[in-house]
Amino acid sequence: MEISLGASNLEGVKNKETETLKNLESMVKLWHENADQMWGKESFHNWQHIVAVRYAKDEYLKSYHEKGLDPLRVFGDEGELTRWNQSKTDEEKISPEEFEYGLDASILLHDVGNVLTRIDVNEEGELVPTYHYQENTNHANIASDKVYIAAGAEDRTKEMIEPIFTKLGIDKKLIPMAQDFVENTKYQFTEGGKDTPFAVFMRVVDQLGVNYFSEDDKRVLGLANENNIEFPERKYNPDFVVNFTLRRCRELVPNDTVRDTLVNGSWGKQYPKEFPGLGTGPISGVEIRDILVSINHQKSSDESNL
């Protein structure tokens, strides 16, 4: 699923900025696709994930501009953007147009730390990416190495934002906001940090939006693959993993009316089917993957019988 920049509300953004986003899109797509090629099996933090998260963001903004829907209170006098600007000088304040521009760039970049160790700038001023697989190749079977690394990914991304923005000529005043956007995509099992500006919005778009807008029906298997290599001893709650979209949505957006407005109104989607009776575990990552494979087969069978 490819989406055009026209899907974002960029009418107020200068042609130069639109071109910058196109250049950034091409750059990030190449990085993710190179990593995925080396990975060689289902993945999660891939280019399809970026496209889906971007789509979720676009649909939210589109429903705001066209229908006035803003269930997560991003805009307005008491919205998240206003909260962000309260502590800023006049020069540092971000306009709604700059917010949307910086948000799009941030979403394009938000998972580069999952595939890249760092970005260097060479003597010619060009960006030189170092992939995790370039530093984690311990034997011939590259697909068994840590091509995707989640630990510290957001912090790596935040460090890479400044040289990337500088290279592309993106206004430096957007760097702190972009770094904050990425910080707020960190998965937190508690409500820690939820009161900071854009925290709920970014977690909703990233953690839930991908499941409503992705066309990659093996993405959850991909997440299991990534986790089982990086965190082989980790245990899981099967009910929460399989029903993640429903469970996490209630955690992030506990108000029923707001949640319905988000899913049914802003996104024009329906809640996914619930799979009951899975228990709470804990069980291993291998067992989780087996359950996910079985459910994927069940979903495929149900769709073929429609």
C-alpha positions in Angstrom: 0.0 0.0 0.0 1.7 3.2 -1.2 0.2 6.6 -0.3 0.9 9.9 -1.9 2.0 13.0 0.0 -1.3 14.4 -1.1 -3.0 12.3 1.6 -1.3 14.4 4.2 -2.8 17.9 4.6 0.2 19.7 3.0 -1.7 22.4 1.1 -0.1 25.0 3.3 3.4 23.6 3.0 5.8 25.1 0.5 6.7 23.1 -2.6 10.3 22.8 -1.3 9.0 21.1 1.9 6.9 18.7 -0.1 10.0 17.8 -2.2 12.0 17.4 1.0 9.4 14.8 2.3 9.6 12.9 -1.0 13.4 12.8 -0.7 13.1 11.6 3.0 10.6 9.0 2.0 12.9 7.5 -0.7 15.8 7.5 1.8 13.9 5.8 4.6 12.2 3.3 2.3 15.7 2.2 1.0 17.0 1.8 4.5 14.1 -0.4 5.6 14.0 -2.4 2.4 17.8 -3.1 2.6 17.4 -4.4 6.1 14.4 -6.5 5.3 16.2 -8.1 2.3 19.0 -9.2 4.7 16.4 -10.4 7.3 14.8 -12.9 4.8 11.5 -13.7 6.7 8.4 -12.0 8.1 9.3 -8.7 9.9 7.3 -6.0 11.7 9.5 -2.8 11.8 9.6 -2.6 8.0 8.6 -0.2 5.3 5.0 -1.5 5.3 4.8 -0.5 9.0 5.8 3.0 8.2 3.3 3.3 5.4 0.5 2.1 7.6 1.3 4.4 10.5 1.6 7.3 8.1 -1.8 6.4 6.7 -3.4 6.3 10.2 -1.9 9.8 10.8 -3.2 11.1 7.5 -6.7 9.8 8.0 -6.8 11.4 11.5 -5.8 14.7 10.1 -8.1 14.4 7.1 -11.1 13.8 9.4 -10.1 16.8 11.5 -9.8 19.1 8.5 -12.9 17.8 6.7 -15.2 16.8 9.6 -13.8 18.7 12.6 -13.1 15.4 14.4 -10.3 15.6 16.9 -11.0 13.0 19.6 -7.4 13.0 20.9 -7.4 16.8 21.2 -4.4 17.6 19.1 -5.6 21.0 18.0 -7.6 23.8 19.6 -7.0 26.1 22.5 -6.6 23.3 25.0 -5.1 20.8 22.5 -1.7 19.1 22.5 -0.1 21.6 20.1 -1.1 24.5 22.3 0.3 22.6 25.3 3.6 22.1 23.4 3.9 25.8 22.6 3.1 27.1 26.1 6.7 26.7 27.2 8.3 28.0 24.0 9.5 31.4 22.9 7.8 33.1 19.9 10.6 31.9 17.7 10.3 28.3 18.9 6.5 28.0 18.6 5.2 25.6 16.0 2.3 26.5 13.7 -0.3 23.9 12.8 1.2 23.7 9.3 4.7 23.2 10.7 3.3 20.6 13.1 1.9 18.5 10.2 5.1 18.8 8.3 7.3 17.8 11.2 4.9 15.0 12.1 5.1 13.5 8.6 8.9 13.6 8.7 9.0 12.1 12.2 6.7 9.2 11.3 8.8 8.4 8.2 11.9 8.3 10.5 10.4 6.9 13.7 11.7 3.3 13.3 15.1 3.9 11.6 16.7 3.0 14.9 15.3 -0.5 14.6 17.4 -1.1 11.5 20.3 1.4 11.8 23.0 1.6 14.4 23.9 5.2 13.5 24.1 7.8 10.7 27.4 9.4 9.9 28.2 12.4 7.7 31.2 11.9 5.4 33.6 14.5 4.1 31.3 15.3 1.1 28.4 16.0 3.5 26.5 12.8 2.5 24.6 10.7 5.0 26.2 7.3 5.6 24.0 4.7 7.4 25.3 1.8 9.4 22.9 -1.1 9.5 22.7 -3.4 12.5 23.5 -6.4 10.3 26.8 -4.8 9.4 27.9 -5.0 13.0 26.1 -8.3 14.0 27.2 -10.7 11.3 28.8 -13.5 13.3 28.3 -16.3 10.9 27.2 -17.0 7.3 23.4 -17.2 8.1 22.7 -13.5 8.1 19.0 -14.0 8.6 19.7 -15.4 12.1 21.6 -12.3 13.1 20.0 -9.2 14.7 19.0 -7.3 11.7 16.2 -5.7 13.7 17.1 -4.4 17.2 14.4 -2.9 19.3 16.4 -2.2 22.5 17.3 1.5 22.4 15.8 2.0 18.9 13.9 5.2 19.8 17.0 6.7 21.4 19.1 5.9 18.3 16.4 7.4 16.1 16.4 10.6 18.1 20.2 11.0 17.7 19.8 10.5 13.9 17.1 13.1 13.5 19.5 16.1 13.7 21.9 15.1 11.0 19.1 14.0 8.7 17.1 17.2 9.2 20.2 19.3 8.7 21.1 17.5 5.5 17.6 17.9 4.1 17.3 21.5 5.2 14.4 21.0 7.6 14.0 23.9 10.0 16.0 23.1 13.1 13.2 24.3 15.4 11.3 21.2 14.4 14.1 18.9 15.8 12.9 18.9 19.4 9.4 18.2 18.4 10.4 15.4 16.1 12.6 13.9 18.9 9.6 14.2 21.2 7.3 12.4 18.7 9.8 9.5 18.5 10.2 9.4 22.3 6.4 9.0 22.6 6.3 5.9 20.4 8.2 4.0 23.1 6.0 1.1 24.3 5.2 1.6 28.0 3.4 -1.0 29.9 2.2 1.6 32.5 0.7 5.0 31.9 4.1 6.6 32.5 4.6 9.8 30.4 1.0 9.8 29.2 0.4 13.3 30.3 3.2 14.8 28.0 2.0 16.5 24.8 1.4 14.1 21.9 2.1 11.0 24.0 -1.3 9.4 23.5 -1.6 10.6 19.9 1.7 9.1 18.9 1.1 5.8 20.7 -2.3 5.5 19.2 -1.1 6.2 15.6 2.0 4.0 15.9 0.8 1.1 18.1 -2.8 0.9 16.9 -2.9 2.6 13.6 -0.6 0.0 12.0 -3.1 -2.7 12.9 -6.0 -0.8 11.3 -4.3 0.3 8.1 -1.5 -2.2 7.3 -2.0 -4.6 4.4 0.8 -6.8 5.8 -1.3 -9.7 7.3 1.9 -11.4 8.6 3.1 -8.3 10.5 2.4 -9.9 14.0 4.3 -13.0 13.0 7.1 -10.6 12.0 7.1 -9.0 15.4 7.3 -12.5 17.0 10.3 -13.3 14.8 12.1 -10.1 15.8 11.3 -10.6 19.5 12.2 -14.3 19.6 15.7 -13.6 18.2 16.4 -10.5 20.4 14.5 -11.5 23.5 14.5 -15.4 23.5 13.7 -15.7 27.2 10.8 -13.3 27.2 7.4 -14.6 28.3 4.0 -13.4 27.0 0.3 -13.1 27.8 -1.4 -14.8 24.9 -4.7 -13.0 25.4 -3.1 -9.6 25.3 -0.8 -10.4 22.3 -3.5 -11.9 20.1 -6.1 -9.3 21.1 -3.6 -6.4 21.3 -5.5 -3.9 19.2 -8.6 -4.2 21.4 -6.7 -4.3 24.8 -4.2 -1.6 24.0 -6.9 0.7 22.6 -8.8 0.5 25.9 -5.6 1.3 27.8 -4.6 4.3 25.7 -8.2 5.6 25.2 -10.3 4.5 28.1 -13.3 6.7 27.4 -15.7 4.7 25.3 -17.1 7.7 23.4 -13.6 9.0 22.5 -12.5 5.6 21.5 -15.5 5.0 19.2 -15.0 8.5 17.7 -11.4 7.7 17.0 -11.9 4.2 15.4 -15.3 4.6 13.8 -15.2 8.3 13.0 -11.6 9.5 12.5 -10.4 6.3 10.9 -13.7 4.9 9.5 -12.9 1.5 10.9 -14.6 -1.2 12.9 -13.1 -2.9 16.0 -11.3 -6.2 15.2 -12.7 -9.6 16.1 -11.9 -10.8 19.6 -10.3 -14.2 20.2 -11.4 -15.4 23.7 -10.2 -18.3 25.8 -6.5 -17.9 25.2 -5.5 -17.5 28.9 -2.9 -15.1 30.3 0.1 -17.4 30.3 2.9 -16.6 30.6 4.1 -18.6 27.6 7.2 -18.5 25.5 7.7 -16.6 22.3 7.8 -19.8 20.3 4.4 -20.8 21.7 3.0 -17.3 20.9 4.2 -17.6 17.3 2.5 -21.0 17.0 -0.8 -19.4 18.2 -0.4 -16.5 15.8 0.2 -18.9 12.8 -2.9 -20.8 13.7 -5.0 -17.6 14.0 -3.6 -16.4 10.7 -4.7 -19.6 9.0 -8.1 -19.2 10.6 -8.5 -15.7 9.3 -7.4 -16.7 5.8 -10.0 -19.5 5.9 -12.8 -17.2 7.1 -12.0 -14.7 4.4 -11.9 -17.4 1.6 -15.4 -18.6 2.7 -16.9 -15.1 2.4 
